[in-house]
Amino acid sequence: MTDENGPERPIPGHRAEPPTRHRRRRAPGDPTTTGSIPIVRTPSDMPDPTVDYRRPERSPNPYLEIRYSQTELPQMQFGSTFTEPPAAPTKPAAPRTPVTPPAPSAAPAPTPPPAAPPQRPVAAAPPPASTAPPTAPVSTAPQAAPTFDILDEVATAPAAAAPADPFVPVPLAAEPIVPEPAVFEPLAAEPPAAEPAAPAPPIEPPDNPDWLDDAEPGPGMPARRKRGRMIFAMVAVLVLLVSVGLVGMRQLGVFDSRKDFDSTTGGAMVLVAVPEDASLREFGRLLTDAGVVGSQRAFVDAAGNQALSAGYYELPTGISATTAVDRIAGGESRVGRVVIPEGLQLDSKTGVDGKVTPGIFQMLADATSLEADGRTYGVTVEQLQTAAAQSSAAELGVPEWATSAVTKLDGDHRRIEGLIASGAWEDVDPRLDAKELLNSLITRSATRFETWGLLSANDSGLLPYDTLVVASIVEREVSQPDDYAKVARVILNRLDKGQKLEMDSTANYTAAITNIDVFGEAYTSKTEWNTYQREGLPVTPIGAVGERALAAVENPSEGNWLYFVTVDKQGTTLFAQSYERHKKNRDVACKNKFITTGCS
């Protein structure tokens, strides 16, 4: 170290490098420790505590002077290795100025060791004996007392001197600090388990007559509090009952307006959609919101106990509730309702008598066409035919079991024949376009067919789509439901034998004029539906199928019949196993003038 007094000089009895620190927890029984108390070892080159150094030689270092004011050598303080008793008063030490060692140029900063757990106070070990006494001279000049802290990396020294080595001693104070003797605390045995505390005695209520009522209090609750809770519960129940009563009265229409119009003609037409599960009050609310009637209560009172159907209605605004009920119940304002007869085809047909039978497309157009709300609703026959021919099977809602057959006839609207089930359709939405309308009907028809056992109770031996084709023929061939299962058996027997079906209904499907007595072009036309000219089933069903015909094909009668013929207008049908018997049955039909073709 170099300062104003000259070059650096070594100090006898001290090392240039800091002493090695030994800190570790030792196991019980180790001969170098007492229990778990750590032992601080001192290097071998420190003074021997057994030798009296009260009169050491003067040190050549001018900053170090050792003076003794008592007979015992003052003990050195080693950081946190030992502690002083809390109650022992000590003289304040001279202020220390931390000396920062020069930072190394390239070496990284050392990582501080983890904080050691608090240790029990241990007396400082005496320094080892030395063979030669120190020769440092004793100076009488007052100096600051040095403080050594083995656990710190930086030693403190007076501000006047800043030695480069943190372990270079500094002059001692004129009056050194004499620490109190260290106190050894023997290891205490583990304290015994605490005895469970005795329960506290119950607190007696004060002698206050107002604190308790006459009633006996419950456990832990005064009677006044119990009574308060009972009152609160009664009030809550009363409020609940009143609320329920008000809601019920509101549902019954007690508070509803009774406003009503007196007109029977009204004003502009509006379209009102009533869902299937709507109650009478919901019916009245929808009409009131549309401006048809004056109030919900007026409509409910006018309807009384009448059963009104859900669906779509075209009604004028501003009419009396009685007029609205009459229009709805009479059906004159009903729109979007279609009843498809069994066996009805998509296209309209003209009979031999000149009568035109509207087809399914025409019925849909008639049921959905109206003007209301300032616009035109509905679809036309041409729009339905275009949608049926050009839309994909998925867009039309065709079920999976019919997709293959429908796809084969792309471009022909008759490919969806038979996929719209017969029966009443109460809610055909006039607001839909042609494609959406067909999708709705075909999708719901597939559900009907499955409900009727097409996929689950079919014992015909046919695929679902072929079963539907046979059922459509049964619908067109006979009019008596009792004959359905027998006709189904005739068709199945012919298919098993590979015999042509030769059914008049299949020839009439493409004929311009339908006739029960097939002849001429209808008989000779080679179409995909004429079973007189082709073998097997027609390419599609030939009309709408009902539940009875489908059930008959799913469970056909047992028999060997191969022929049948209807002999009168009442629908009497005769069955035969041989062609000879069948010719005789035809003679009966000729005598009744029910048929003329082939009669003699």
C-alpha positions as a printed Julia matrix, in Angstrom:
600×3 Matrix{Float64}:
    0.0     0.0     0.0
    1.31    3.45   -0.89
    0.23    6.62    0.99
    1.73    9.96    2.04
    4.02    8.26    4.57
    5.88    6.14    2.07
    5.69    2.92    0.07
    3.73   -0.1     1.11
    5.23   -2.02    3.99
    4.27   -5.49    5.19
    2.72   -5.83    8.62
    4.18   -8.62   10.72
    1.78  -11.31   11.78
   -0.76  -10.65    9.0
   -1.32  -12.22    5.62
   -1.85  -10.38    2.34
   -4.89  -12.54    1.45
   -7.96  -12.77    3.72
   -8.07  -15.83    5.94
  -10.14  -18.76    4.85
  -13.57  -18.85    6.44
  -15.0   -22.11    7.71
  -18.75  -22.06    8.11
  -20.82  -25.16    8.05
  -23.33  -26.97   10.18
  -21.93  -30.03   11.78
  -23.79  -33.07   12.84
  -24.29  -33.92   16.5
  -21.47  -36.03   17.88
  -18.81  -34.37   15.78
  -15.8   -33.87   18.12
  -15.2   -30.43   16.64
  -18.56  -28.99   17.66
  -20.93  -28.77   20.55
  -24.31  -29.83   19.24
  -25.26  -27.81   16.18
  -23.43  -24.6    17.15
  -20.95  -23.62   14.43
  -17.29  -23.24   15.41
  -15.22  -20.4    14.04
  -11.69  -21.46   13.45
   -8.8   -19.04   13.3
   -5.75  -19.47   11.11
   -2.63  -20.86   12.65
   -0.6   -17.71   12.16
   -2.69  -15.59   14.56
   -1.45  -14.92   18.14
   -1.6   -17.67   20.73
   -4.12  -16.77   23.45
   -2.09  -18.69   26.05
    0.85  -16.29   25.8
    0.81  -12.96   27.57
    1.21  -10.25   24.95
    0.5    -7.29   27.21
    3.93   -5.84   26.44
    4.41   -6.52   22.75
    7.17   -4.92   20.78
    6.37   -1.78   18.88
    5.12   -2.33   15.38
    6.95   -0.68   12.5
    3.55    0.36   11.14
    2.93    3.97   12.3
   -0.86    3.45   12.03
   -0.97    0.67   14.54
   -0.56    1.28   18.27
   -1.67   -1.15   20.93
   -2.44    0.19   24.38
   -3.81   -1.7    27.35
   -5.78   -0.13   30.13
   -6.52   -3.39   31.9
   -4.83   -6.66   32.59
   -6.85   -8.77   30.15
   -6.41   -8.79   26.4
   -9.49   -7.33   24.66
  -11.27   -9.88   22.6
  -11.87   -9.39   18.9
  -15.39   -9.18   17.51
  -16.14  -11.5    14.58
  -19.17  -10.17   12.72
  -22.27  -12.22   13.21
  -20.38  -15.24   14.56
  -21.21  -14.16   18.12
  -23.62  -11.67   19.6
  -23.72   -9.66   22.75
  -26.47  -10.03   25.31
  -29.21   -7.52   24.58
  -29.08   -5.92   28.01
  -25.29   -5.39   28.14
  -24.45   -1.7    27.65
  -21.46   -0.99   25.46
  -19.62    2.09   24.62
  -20.22    3.39   21.12
  -17.45    2.45   18.77
  -15.66    4.98   16.7
  -17.33    5.61   13.38
  -16.12    3.34   10.68
  -15.65    4.26    7.1
  -16.06    1.37    4.67
  -13.04    0.8     2.54
  -13.88   -0.29   -0.96
  -11.24   -2.56   -2.45
  -10.15   -1.76   -5.98
  -12.43   -3.44   -8.53
  -10.66   -6.02  -10.69
  -10.33   -5.12  -14.35
  -11.72   -8.33  -15.91
  -12.82  -10.65  -13.14
  -16.61  -10.75  -12.72
  -18.19   -9.7    -9.47
  -18.47  -12.59   -7.04
  -21.93  -13.86   -6.38
  -22.87  -13.18   -2.76
  -23.33  -16.38   -0.78
  -26.83  -17.16    0.45
  -27.77  -15.77    3.79
  -26.9   -18.13    6.61
  -29.59  -19.0     9.13
  -29.39  -17.26   12.5
  -26.92  -18.98   14.83
  -26.69  -19.24   18.55
  -24.05  -16.96   20.16
  -20.66  -18.64   20.5
  -17.64  -17.39   22.33
  -14.73  -16.5    20.12
  -12.04  -19.12   20.02
   -8.72  -17.93   21.46
   -5.97  -17.39   18.94
   -3.39  -20.15   18.68
   -0.09  -19.89   20.46
    2.82  -18.36   18.65
    6.48  -19.24   19.14
    7.7   -15.67   18.75
    6.18  -12.62   20.41
    5.27   -9.7    18.2
    7.87   -7.0    17.92
    5.58   -4.09   17.13
    6.45   -1.02   19.32
    3.79    0.52   21.5
    2.81    4.06   20.64
    1.26    6.51   23.06
   -0.59    8.49   20.39
   -4.38    8.04   20.46
   -5.62    6.06   17.51
   -8.97    4.73   16.32
   -9.78    1.18   17.33
   -9.83   -1.3    14.42
  -12.76   -3.56   13.84
  -12.44   -6.87   12.03
  -15.43   -8.61   10.51
  -14.54  -12.04    9.21
  -17.94  -12.48    7.5
  -17.83   -9.2     5.56
  -15.94   -8.81    2.32
  -14.99   -5.21    3.12
  -13.24   -4.03    6.31
  -13.95   -0.65    7.8
  -11.22    1.84    8.62
  -10.89    5.53    9.49
  -11.51    7.96    6.67
   -7.95    9.22    6.79
   -6.48    5.91    5.67
   -7.76    3.84    2.72
   -5.56    0.75    2.51
   -5.79   -1.36   -0.61
   -5.89   -4.54    1.41
   -9.13   -4.77    3.41
   -7.43   -6.96    6.0
   -4.69   -4.5     6.89
   -5.29   -3.54   10.53
   -5.96    0.06   11.47
   -4.96    1.81   14.71
   -6.93    0.94   17.79
   -8.95    3.47   19.74
   -7.47    5.02   22.86
  -10.0     3.18   24.96
  -10.82   -0.2    23.37
  -14.32   -1.59   23.59
  -14.54   -4.37   26.1
  -17.36   -6.69   25.08
  -19.27   -8.59   27.65
  -18.42  -12.27   27.92
  -20.24  -14.35   25.37
  -23.13  -16.3    26.67
  -23.38  -19.94   25.73
  -26.9   -21.25   25.42
  -27.07  -25.01   25.71
  -29.27  -26.77   23.23
  -32.74  -26.97   24.68
  -34.63  -30.14   24.43
  -37.74  -30.15   22.34
  -40.5   -28.52   24.39
  -43.19  -30.85   25.53
  -46.52  -30.79   23.75
  -48.8   -28.1    25.06
  -51.67  -29.24   27.15
  -55.06  -28.59   25.47
  -56.6   -25.47   26.82
  -59.59  -25.96   28.99
  -62.83  -24.65   27.46
  -63.74  -21.22   28.63
  -66.68  -21.1    30.97
  -69.9   -19.83   29.38
  -70.49  -16.14   29.7
  -73.41  -15.46   31.93
  -75.83  -12.79   30.69
  -75.92   -9.66   32.78
  -78.67   -9.12   35.28
  -80.62   -6.87   32.96
  -84.37   -7.51   32.73
  -84.52   -5.85   29.29
  -81.91   -8.14   27.83
  -84.25  -11.12   27.64
  -87.92  -11.41   26.82
  -90.34  -13.61   28.68
  -89.93  -16.38   26.08
  -87.18  -18.9    26.62
  -84.22  -18.18   24.31
  -82.98  -20.88   21.96
  -79.41  -22.18   22.17
  -77.13  -19.29   21.33
  -79.93  -16.97   20.1
  -81.99  -14.54   22.2
  -85.76  -14.72   21.88
  -85.91  -11.17   20.51
  -83.64  -12.13   17.62
  -85.7   -15.22   16.9
  -88.86  -13.19   16.88
  -87.26  -10.65   14.51
  -86.34  -13.4    12.1
  -89.82  -14.86   12.24
  -91.28  -11.47   11.38
  -88.84  -11.09    8.51
  -89.75  -14.55    7.18
  -93.46  -13.77    7.37
  -92.95  -10.51    5.49
  -90.91  -12.3     2.82
  -93.61  -14.94    2.38
  -96.27  -12.24    2.15
  -94.28  -10.36   -0.49
  -93.8   -13.6    -2.43
  -97.51  -14.38   -2.34
  -98.39  -10.9    -3.49
  -95.87  -11.13   -6.34
  -97.19  -14.5    -7.45
 -100.71  -13.2    -7.3
  -99.86  -10.16   -9.39
  -98.1   -12.32  -11.98
 -101.06  -14.67  -12.1
 -103.51  -11.82  -12.49
 -101.35  -10.43  -15.25
 -101.35  -13.78  -17.01
 -105.12  -13.91  -16.72
 -105.33  -10.49  -18.29
 -106.8    -8.66  -15.3
 -104.64   -5.62  -16.02
 -104.82   -5.88  -19.82
 -106.3    -3.19  -21.96
 -109.78   -3.89  -23.34
 -109.42   -1.65  -26.36
 -111.33   -2.88  -29.4
 -112.06   -1.65  -32.93
 -115.55   -1.62  -34.4
 -114.71   -2.0   -38.09
 -115.49   -5.18  -40.04
 -113.48   -4.3   -43.15
 -110.34   -2.72  -41.75
 -107.48   -1.26  -43.68
 -104.3    -2.61  -45.28
 -103.61   -6.34  -45.33
 -100.86   -7.82  -43.21
  -99.36  -11.31  -42.91
  -99.46  -12.77  -39.4
  -97.49  -15.92  -38.53
  -98.77  -17.87  -35.52
  -96.44  -20.64  -34.27
  -97.81  -24.11  -33.71
  -97.51  -24.09  -29.9
  -98.97  -20.6   -29.41
 -101.65  -20.16  -26.75
 -104.79  -18.1   -27.27
 -103.24  -15.18  -25.43
 -100.12  -15.42  -27.6
 -102.42  -15.52  -30.63
 -104.05  -12.29  -29.47
 -100.71  -10.64  -28.71
  -99.44  -11.31  -32.24
 -102.6    -9.88  -33.77
 -102.37   -6.83  -31.51
  -98.73   -6.22  -32.42
  -99.66   -6.43  -36.12
 -102.43   -3.88  -35.61
 -105.23   -6.28  -36.55
 -107.13   -6.01  -33.25
 -107.17   -3.35  -30.56
 -105.97   -5.42  -27.59
 -105.07   -8.89  -26.53
 -107.84   -9.03  -23.95
 -110.47   -8.07  -26.53
 -109.39  -10.93  -28.82
 -109.31  -13.49  -26.0
 -112.77  -12.46  -24.86
 -114.12  -12.67  -28.43
 -112.57  -16.11  -29.06
 -114.05  -17.59  -25.88
 -113.5   -21.33  -25.94
 -113.01  -21.66  -29.7
 -110.01  -23.64  -30.89
 -108.05  -21.61  -33.42
 -105.38  -23.16  -35.64
 -101.84  -21.91  -35.86
 -100.35  -20.98  -39.19
 -100.26  -17.98  -41.53
 -103.11  -15.5   -41.88
 -103.76  -12.62  -44.23
 -105.83  -10.13  -42.24
 -106.78   -6.44  -42.52
 -105.67   -4.04  -39.83
 -108.05   -2.22  -37.49
 -110.88   -4.78  -37.36
 -112.93   -5.78  -34.35
 -111.9    -8.76  -32.32
 -115.1   -10.59  -33.25
 -114.45  -10.06  -36.96
 -110.89  -11.33  -36.59
 -112.06  -14.47  -34.79
 -114.65  -15.17  -37.51
 -112.11  -14.75  -40.3
 -109.6   -17.02  -38.6
 -112.06  -19.72  -37.6
 -113.77  -19.72  -41.01
 -110.5   -20.23  -42.86
 -111.09  -17.44  -45.39
 -107.97  -15.59  -44.21
 -105.8   -18.7   -43.97
 -102.73  -18.86  -46.22
  -99.86  -21.32  -46.44
 -102.06  -24.36  -45.76
 -101.85  -27.26  -48.22
 -103.62  -30.65  -48.04
 -101.95  -33.1   -50.42
 -104.18  -36.11  -51.27
 -102.69  -39.6   -51.45
 -101.41  -40.37  -54.94
 -101.33  -36.71  -56.09
  -98.52  -35.95  -58.57
  -96.29  -32.9   -58.89
  -97.79  -31.78  -62.19
 -101.46  -31.06  -62.87
 -103.3   -33.78  -64.87
 -106.28  -33.67  -67.2
 -108.65  -36.62  -67.05
 -110.59  -38.28  -69.83
 -113.59  -36.28  -68.71
 -111.67  -33.01  -69.23
 -111.38  -32.27  -65.54
 -108.0   -30.87  -64.46
 -106.55  -32.13  -61.21
 -104.14  -29.56  -59.75
 -100.73  -30.95  -58.99
  -98.65  -30.37  -55.89
  -96.76  -27.47  -57.48
 -100.01  -25.7   -58.35
 -101.37  -26.18  -54.86
  -98.23  -24.71  -53.33
  -98.4   -21.7   -55.62
 -102.05  -21.08  -54.75
 -101.47  -21.43  -51.01
  -98.55  -19.01  -50.83
  -99.49  -16.25  -53.3
 -100.8   -13.09  -51.61
 -100.21   -9.35  -51.33
  -99.66   -7.97  -47.85
  -97.38   -5.57  -46.01
  -96.92   -3.69  -49.26
  -95.29   -6.62  -51.1
  -96.12   -9.82  -53.02
  -95.54  -13.19  -51.38
  -95.48  -16.72  -52.78
  -93.96  -18.83  -55.57
  -95.09  -19.85  -59.03
  -95.29  -23.29  -60.66
  -92.46  -22.4   -63.01
  -90.22  -21.37  -60.1
  -90.9   -24.65  -58.33
  -90.16  -26.71  -61.47
  -86.89  -24.86  -62.04
  -85.78  -25.3   -58.44
  -86.65  -29.02  -58.49
  -84.75  -29.61  -61.74
  -81.62  -27.54  -61.19
  -80.96  -27.53  -57.45
  -78.7   -30.15  -55.93
  -80.04  -32.96  -53.81
  -78.53  -31.36  -50.7
  -80.12  -27.98  -51.47
  -83.49  -29.69  -51.84
  -83.15  -31.58  -48.56
  -83.27  -35.03  -50.21
  -82.62  -37.8   -47.65
  -79.58  -39.99  -48.02
  -81.54  -43.1   -49.0
  -82.99  -41.25  -52.05
  -79.98  -39.16  -53.12
  -78.62  -41.63  -55.7
  -81.94  -42.01  -57.55
  -82.58  -38.25  -57.55
  -79.1   -37.45  -58.87
  -79.59  -39.73  -61.9
  -82.38  -37.46  -63.19
  -80.64  -34.08  -62.87
  -82.44  -31.52  -64.99
  -85.89  -33.19  -64.69
  -88.19  -31.74  -62.03
  -89.96  -35.1   -61.7
  -86.92  -36.53  -59.93
  -88.38  -35.39  -56.58
  -91.74  -37.09  -57.26
  -92.99  -38.97  -54.23
  -90.56  -37.25  -51.81
  -93.31  -34.88  -50.61
  -95.6   -36.93  -48.39
  -99.36  -36.71  -48.54
 -101.36  -35.16  -45.73
 -102.04  -31.7   -44.34
  -99.28  -29.12  -44.29
 -100.56  -26.35  -42.04
  -97.61  -23.96  -42.07
  -96.14  -23.59  -45.55
  -94.29  -20.29  -45.21
  -95.22  -17.84  -48.0
  -92.07  -15.84  -47.29
  -89.75  -18.61  -48.61
  -88.48  -18.85  -52.16
  -89.03  -21.96  -54.31
  -85.85  -23.78  -53.27
  -86.37  -23.1   -49.58
  -89.99  -24.16  -49.8
  -89.15  -27.51  -51.43
  -86.35  -28.1   -48.95
  -88.74  -27.56  -46.05
  -91.37  -29.96  -47.41
  -88.95  -32.71  -48.47
  -87.06  -32.6   -45.18
  -90.21  -32.86  -43.1
  -91.61  -35.56  -45.41
  -88.53  -37.7   -44.81
  -89.25  -37.45  -41.11
  -92.84  -38.6   -41.76
  -91.67  -41.58  -43.81
  -89.26  -42.64  -41.09
  -92.02  -42.25  -38.52
  -94.18  -44.51  -40.68
  -91.53  -47.25  -40.47
  -89.77  -46.9   -43.83
  -86.34  -47.46  -42.25
  -87.25  -49.4   -39.13
  -90.26  -51.66  -39.87
  -89.84  -52.57  -43.52
  -90.39  -56.28  -44.18
  -90.85  -55.98  -47.94
  -87.28  -56.96  -48.75
  -86.87  -53.79  -50.81
  -84.62  -50.79  -50.35
  -86.29  -47.72  -48.78
  -86.53  -45.82  -52.06
  -87.93  -48.86  -53.95
  -90.41  -49.38  -51.13
  -91.61  -45.82  -51.66
  -91.97  -46.48  -55.42
  -94.14  -49.58  -54.85
  -96.26  -47.7   -52.31
  -96.92  -44.95  -54.88
  -98.19  -47.56  -57.38
 -100.47  -49.06  -54.74
 -101.89  -45.57  -54.09
 -102.8   -45.11  -57.76
 -104.06  -48.62  -58.54
 -106.8   -49.23  -55.97
 -109.08  -47.08  -53.87
 -109.95  -49.52  -51.07
 -107.4   -49.58  -48.25
 -108.22  -53.24  -47.6
 -106.74  -54.1   -51.0
 -103.43  -52.3   -50.45
 -101.54  -55.22  -48.94
 -102.8   -57.62  -51.66
 -101.73  -55.29  -54.5
  -98.34  -54.94  -52.8
  -98.05  -58.73  -52.8
  -98.88  -58.92  -56.53
  -96.13  -56.4   -57.34
  -93.57  -58.23  -55.17
  -94.49  -61.6   -56.74
  -94.03  -60.23  -60.26
  -90.7   -58.7   -59.34
  -89.57  -62.04  -57.92
  -90.54  -63.82  -61.17
  -89.0   -61.14  -63.39
  -92.4   -60.44  -64.93
  -93.33  -56.95  -66.15
  -95.62  -55.09  -63.81
  -97.88  -53.75  -66.64
  -99.67  -51.29  -64.39
 -102.03  -48.7   -65.92
 -100.99  -46.14  -63.32
  -97.38  -46.16  -64.55
  -98.46  -45.63  -68.18
 -100.74  -42.75  -67.17
  -97.95  -40.97  -65.31
  -96.55  -39.42  -68.51
  -99.78  -39.43  -70.51
 -101.28  -36.1   -71.54
 -104.75  -37.36  -70.57
 -105.1   -39.96  -67.85
 -107.5   -42.84  -68.33
 -108.09  -45.91  -66.28
 -108.5   -47.84  -69.53
 -105.04  -47.44  -71.03
 -104.69  -47.61  -74.79
 -102.94  -45.96  -77.71
  -99.89  -43.77  -77.15
 -100.05  -44.07  -73.39
  -99.72  -47.82  -73.74
  -96.92  -47.82  -76.31
  -94.86  -44.88  -74.97
  -91.38  -46.04  -73.99
  -90.68  -43.88  -71.01
  -88.81  -44.52  -67.78
  -92.16  -44.91  -65.99
  -94.25  -47.09  -68.41
  -94.08  -50.6   -66.97
  -95.85  -51.98  -70.04
  -92.68  -51.29  -72.0
  -89.96  -51.71  -69.38
  -89.15  -54.32  -66.76
  -88.93  -53.68  -63.06
  -90.04  -50.59  -61.19
  -90.45  -47.11  -62.65
  -87.52  -44.76  -62.17
  -89.31  -42.68  -59.5
  -92.49  -42.9   -57.47
  -95.57  -41.85  -59.45
  -97.32  -39.81  -56.76
  -97.51  -38.79  -53.13
  -97.46  -41.66  -50.66
  -99.64  -41.96  -47.57
  -99.17  -43.87  -44.36
 -101.62  -46.69  -45.16
 -100.09  -47.58  -48.52
  -96.57  -47.45  -47.16
  -97.5   -49.68  -44.22
  -99.11  -52.17  -46.63
  -95.92  -52.47  -48.69
  -93.81  -52.78  -45.57
  -96.04  -55.65  -44.44
  -97.57  -57.22  -47.6
 -100.21  -59.93  -47.48
  -99.28  -63.57  -47.98
 -100.47  -65.01  -51.32
  -99.55  -66.17  -54.8
 -101.51  -63.61  -56.75
 -100.05  -62.3   -59.97
 -103.06  -60.4   -61.37
 -105.76  -58.03  -60.17
 -108.43  -55.84  -61.83
 -110.94  -53.29  -60.56
 -114.38  -54.17  -61.9
 -116.67  -51.26  -60.89
 -116.78  -47.65  -59.83
 -117.1   -48.63  -56.19
 -113.51  -49.92  -56.35
 -114.16  -53.62  -56.13
 -110.93  -55.45  -57.04
 -110.56  -59.14  -57.99
 -107.28  -61.06  -57.64
 -106.06  -64.13  -59.56
 -103.1   -66.5   -59.55
 -103.42  -67.47  -63.25
 -103.99  -65.54  -66.42
 -107.1   -67.6   -67.3
 -108.74  -66.56  -64.07
 -107.66  -63.01  -64.65
 -109.39  -62.93  -68.07
 -112.64  -63.96  -66.45
 -112.29  -61.17  -63.93
 -111.77  -58.72  -66.78
 -115.01  -59.9   -68.35
 -116.78  -58.77  -65.2
 -115.28  -55.3   -65.59
 -116.37  -55.25  -69.28
 -119.95  -56.21  -68.38
 -120.02  -53.39  -65.87
 -118.7   -51.11  -68.64
 -115.97  -50.03  -66.28
 -113.4   -50.78  -69.01
 -113.73  -51.08  -72.77
 -110.26  -51.99  -73.99
 -109.92  -55.73  -74.69
 -113.59  -56.42  -74.21
 -115.44  -58.58  -76.83
